[in-house]
Amino acid sequence: MTAIQLISANPISDAGALSHVVGRWMVDALALVMPALDRWPQTSWLIDTLAPWSSFSMVLIQAALYVALLAGAAMVDFQRRNF
């Protein structure tokens, strides 16, 4: 998600266009609700050092938020389904 944000922040041309500004806002909004997968369990935690307890809490909060979003999307999809 960080790479997508960097791409949207640095366009090739016409950075002030309304479509670019709206697109960047949408990417930033999506980044707020998507979990930061780059902060989830890291290889160094398995090999060298133990993970700090503060990082576990953030990972659990992000996982719970992501599961809630996925469950909500699934419920909307199931409600729209015609039986």
MILUM-730883 format. One record per atom (N, C-alpha, C): x, y, z; residue number from 1. Coordinates in Angstrom, 2 decimals. Layout:
// residues N
[[X,Y,Z],NUM]
...
//
This chain:
// residues 83
[[0.82,-1.18,0.00],1]
[[0.00,0.00,0.00],1]
[[0.87,1.25,0.00],1]
[[2.02,1.16,0.65],2]
[[2.93,2.30,0.68],2]
[[3.42,2.64,-0.72],2]
[[3.70,1.63,-1.51],3]
[[4.16,1.87,-2.89],3]
[[3.06,2.53,-3.72],3]
[[1.83,2.12,-3.54],4]
[[0.72,2.73,-4.27],4]
[[0.54,4.18,-3.86],4]
[[0.71,4.47,-2.56],5]
[[0.62,5.85,-2.10],5]
[[1.74,6.71,-2.70],5]
[[2.94,6.16,-2.78],6]
[[4.04,6.91,-3.38],6]
[[3.79,7.17,-4.86],6]
[[3.25,6.21,-5.55],7]
[[2.95,6.39,-6.97],7]
[[1.89,7.46,-7.16],7]
[[0.85,7.47,-6.31],8]
[[-0.21,8.46,-6.46],8]
[[0.25,9.85,-6.02],8]
[[1.24,9.93,-5.16],9]
[[1.73,11.23,-4.68],9]
[[2.65,11.91,-5.68],9]
[[3.24,11.15,-6.59],10]
[[4.21,11.70,-7.54],10]
[[3.81,11.37,-8.97],10]
[[2.84,12.09,-9.52],11]
[[2.39,11.78,-10.89],11]
[[3.42,12.22,-11.93],11]
[[3.27,11.67,-13.12],12]
[[4.18,12.02,-14.21],12]
[[3.88,13.42,-14.73],12]
[[2.60,13.76,-14.82],13]
[[2.25,15.08,-15.33],13]
[[1.00,15.62,-14.63],13]
[[0.87,16.93,-14.61],14]
[[-0.31,17.65,-14.13],14]
[[-0.76,17.20,-12.74],14]
[[0.10,17.51,-11.74],15]
[[-0.17,17.09,-10.37],15]
[[-1.36,17.82,-9.75],15]
[[-1.73,18.97,-10.31],16]
[[-2.83,19.75,-9.74],16]
[[-4.19,19.43,-10.31],16]
[[-4.29,18.47,-11.21],17]
[[-5.57,18.14,-11.82],17]
[[-6.52,17.56,-10.77],17]
[[-7.81,17.87,-10.93],18]
[[-8.81,17.40,-9.99],18]
[[-8.84,15.88,-9.92],18]
[[-8.70,15.22,-11.06],19]
[[-8.72,13.75,-11.06],19]
[[-7.55,13.18,-10.27],19]
[[-6.41,13.83,-10.35],20]
[[-5.26,13.36,-9.57],20]
[[-5.48,13.56,-8.08],20]
[[-6.01,14.71,-7.69],21]
[[-6.25,15.00,-6.28],21]
[[-7.27,14.03,-5.70],21]
[[-8.36,13.78,-6.43],22]
[[-9.39,12.85,-5.96],22]
[[-8.83,11.43,-5.89],22]
[[-8.05,11.05,-6.88],23]
[[-7.44,9.72,-6.87],23]
[[-6.49,9.54,-5.69],23]
[[-5.73,10.59,-5.39],24]
[[-4.82,10.50,-4.25],24]
[[-5.60,10.40,-2.95],24]
[[-6.70,11.15,-2.81],25]
[[-7.54,11.05,-1.61],25]
[[-8.11,9.64,-1.46],25]
[[-8.52,9.04,-2.57],26]
[[-9.08,7.69,-2.52],26]
[[-8.02,6.67,-2.10],26]
[[-6.81,6.81,-2.61],27]
[[-5.73,5.90,-2.24],27]
[[-5.38,6.08,-0.76],27]
[[-5.35,7.32,-0.27],28]
[[-5.07,7.56,1.14],28]
[[-6.18,7.00,2.03],28]
[[-7.43,7.13,1.60],29]
[[-8.55,6.58,2.38],29]
[[-8.48,5.06,2.41],29]
[[-8.13,4.45,1.30],30]
[[-7.98,3.00,1.25],30]
[[-6.83,2.54,2.15],30]
[[-5.77,3.33,2.20],31]
[[-4.63,2.98,3.06],31]
[[-4.99,3.04,4.54],31]
[[-5.96,3.88,4.88],32]
[[-6.38,3.96,6.28],32]
[[-7.10,2.71,6.75],32]
[[-7.87,2.09,5.87],33]
[[-8.64,0.92,6.28],33]
[[-7.94,-0.40,6.00],33]
[[-6.94,-0.39,5.14],34]
[[-6.19,-1.61,4.87],34]
[[-5.12,-1.80,5.94],34]
[[-4.88,-3.02,6.35],35]
[[-3.83,-3.22,7.36],35]
[[-2.45,-2.99,6.75],35]
[[-1.54,-2.52,7.58],36]
[[-0.16,-2.28,7.14],36]
[[0.58,-3.61,7.20],36]
[[0.56,-4.35,6.11],37]
[[1.15,-5.68,6.09],37]
[[2.66,-5.67,6.26],37]
[[3.30,-4.53,5.99],38]
[[4.74,-4.45,6.17],38]
[[5.13,-4.41,7.64],38]
[[4.19,-4.15,8.54],39]
[[4.47,-4.14,9.98],39]
[[4.06,-5.44,10.65],39]
[[3.47,-6.36,9.91],40]
[[3.06,-7.64,10.48],40]
[[4.31,-8.48,10.70],40]
[[4.17,-9.69,11.21],41]
[[5.34,-10.48,11.61],41]
[[6.48,-10.43,10.59],41]
[[7.64,-10.15,11.13],42]
[[8.82,-9.97,10.30],42]
[[9.77,-11.14,10.49],42]
[[10.62,-11.36,9.50],43]
[[11.56,-12.47,9.55],43]
[[12.54,-12.33,10.70],43]
[[12.92,-11.11,11.01],44]
[[13.87,-10.90,12.11],44]
[[13.29,-11.37,13.44],44]
[[11.97,-11.33,13.58],45]
[[11.35,-11.81,14.82],45]
[[11.54,-13.32,14.96],45]
[[11.61,-14.02,13.87],46]
[[11.78,-15.47,13.91],46]
[[13.23,-15.89,14.08],46]
[[14.15,-15.06,13.59],47]
[[15.55,-15.44,13.55],47]
[[16.35,-14.86,14.72],47]
[[16.32,-13.54,14.87],48]
[[17.23,-12.88,15.81],48]
[[16.56,-12.44,17.12],48]
[[15.65,-11.52,16.99],49]
[[15.12,-10.85,18.18],49]
[[13.66,-11.16,18.38],49]
[[13.23,-11.00,19.59],50]
[[11.81,-11.14,19.89],50]
[[11.09,-9.85,19.50],50]
[[9.87,-10.00,19.14],51]
[[9.06,-8.83,18.77],51]
[[8.68,-8.06,20.02],51]
[[8.69,-6.73,19.95],52]
[[8.23,-5.95,21.10],52]
[[6.71,-6.11,21.29],52]
[[6.26,-6.13,22.52],53]
[[4.85,-6.34,22.81],53]
[[3.97,-5.25,22.21],53]
[[4.50,-4.04,22.06],54]
[[3.69,-2.96,21.50],54]
[[3.32,-3.25,20.04],54]
[[4.19,-3.94,19.32],55]
[[3.88,-4.26,17.92],55]
[[2.79,-5.33,17.83],55]
[[2.71,-6.22,18.81],56]
[[1.66,-7.23,18.81],56]
[[0.28,-6.59,18.92],56]
[[0.18,-5.58,19.76],57]
[[-1.12,-4.94,19.94],57]
[[-1.57,-4.26,18.65],57]
[[-0.65,-3.59,17.94],58]
[[-1.03,-2.94,16.68],58]
[[-1.41,-3.96,15.63],58]
[[-0.70,-5.07,15.57],59]
[[-1.03,-6.12,14.61],59]
[[-2.40,-6.70,14.91],59]
[[-2.71,-6.93,16.16],60]
[[-4.01,-7.48,16.53],60]
[[-5.14,-6.50,16.23],60]
[[-4.92,-5.22,16.49],61]
[[-5.94,-4.22,16.19],61]
[[-6.19,-4.15,14.69],61]
[[-5.12,-4.14,13.90],62]
[[-5.27,-4.09,12.45],62]
[[-5.94,-5.35,11.92],62]
[[-5.60,-6.49,12.47],63]
[[-6.22,-7.74,12.04],63]
[[-7.70,-7.75,12.35],63]
[[-8.07,-7.28,13.54],64]
[[-9.49,-7.23,13.91],64]
[[-10.26,-6.28,13.01],64]
[[-9.68,-5.13,12.70],65]
[[-10.33,-4.18,11.80],65]
[[-10.51,-4.78,10.41],65]
[[-9.48,-5.45,9.92],66]
[[-9.54,-6.03,8.58],66]
[[-10.57,-7.15,8.51],66]
[[-10.62,-7.99,9.54],67]
[[-11.60,-9.07,9.58],67]
[[-13.01,-8.50,9.63],67]
[[-13.21,-7.43,10.40],68]
[[-14.53,-6.79,10.47],68]
[[-14.94,-6.22,9.10],68]
[[-13.99,-5.59,8.40],69]
[[-14.29,-5.06,7.07],69]
[[-14.63,-6.18,6.09],69]
[[-13.87,-7.26,6.13],70]
[[-14.15,-8.39,5.25],70]
[[-15.49,-9.03,5.56],70]
[[-15.81,-9.16,6.84],71]
[[-17.11,-9.73,7.23],71]
[[-18.25,-8.83,6.79],71]
[[-18.07,-7.53,6.93],72]
[[-19.10,-6.59,6.47],72]
[[-19.31,-6.67,4.97],72]
[[-18.22,-6.74,4.22],73]
[[-18.33,-6.87,2.77],73]
[[-18.99,-8.19,2.38],73]
[[-18.67,-9.25,3.10],74]
[[-19.30,-10.55,2.82],74]
[[-20.79,-10.52,3.11],74]
[[-21.18,-9.86,4.19],75]
[[-22.61,-9.77,4.52],75]
[[-23.37,-8.97,3.47],75]
[[-22.78,-7.89,2.99],76]
[[-23.42,-7.10,1.93],76]
[[-23.56,-7.96,0.68],76]
[[-22.52,-8.71,0.36],77]
[[-22.56,-9.57,-0.82],77]
[[-23.62,-10.66,-0.67],77]
[[-23.73,-11.27,0.50],78]
[[-24.74,-12.30,0.73],78]
[[-26.15,-11.73,0.69],78]
[[-26.33,-10.52,1.16],79]
[[-27.67,-9.90,1.14],79]
[[-28.11,-9.59,-0.28],79]
[[-27.17,-9.26,-1.15],80]
[[-27.51,-8.93,-2.53],80]
[[-27.77,-10.16,-3.38],80]
[[-27.37,-11.30,-2.89],81]
[[-27.50,-12.54,-3.66],81]
[[-28.98,-12.96,-3.77],81]
[[-29.38,-13.33,-4.95],82]
[[-30.75,-13.80,-5.17],82]
[[-30.81,-15.31,-5.04],82]
[[-31.65,-15.78,-4.13],83]
[[-31.79,-17.22,-3.95],83]
[[-32.97,-17.74,-4.73],83]
//
